[in-house]
């Protein structure tokens, strides 16, 4: 452990979660340092025993990234008592990995999983504006006006945010390709709802430099060294 390292950063380096989610775990009283409940903003040093729910944590030395084809119905969460299946339930991998980004329950497609807390941090922060590509099936064929309005960015009242400009390409009737540089909660569904069009199916096919490829629903593959280098270079790590 580095001398004087912030606790949330250390938790992220153990592959537990992002720094933001680490703060939530600390606030919930689930993290212990030296046998006592940890405090938000705490700094840990060499020799401190850090535990999550009473289980000791160790920094992950081998960094891995998995490309996982999340099927519809799987919830992107570590723990959710109301979910039938979470990502943690669906993935059987010898190292503990967490999600670097989100995908809503009803959607399917590419989800990156890793034990690298720094990668989770940069992927979960919208300010880094990493590209994500989706194939979207709609219940109604959009007009050119619909496409132009959404491309320019729209204000989502529920989230009190305006979406960034994005790329939208018509593939065929009722099917479009969208490339976003952010990931607001159910963003694509909310965007189309503003135009009176419901999303029938949504699949994410690319995250930054990683594509879904030949993966089938429920399958995952470990990124190769060449793929890892390309991804880490693209996100600035």
Beta strands, then each sheet from edge to edge (+ up, - down):
strand 1: 5-6
strand 2: 31-33
strand 3: 36-37
strand 4: 43-44
strand 5: 50-52
strand 6: 55-56
strand 7: 65-70
strand 8: 98-99
strand 9: 108-114
strand 10: 132-138
strand 11: 155-156
strand 12: 161-162
strand 13: 167-172
strand 14: 175-180
strand 15: 199-207
strand 16: 210-211
strand 17: 220-222
sheet 1: 1+ 4-
sheet 2: 3+ 2- 5+ 6-
sheet 3: 8+ 9- 7+ 17-
sheet 4: 8+ 9- 15- 10+ 14- 13+
sheet 5: 8+ 9- 15- 16+
sheet 6: 11+ 12-
end
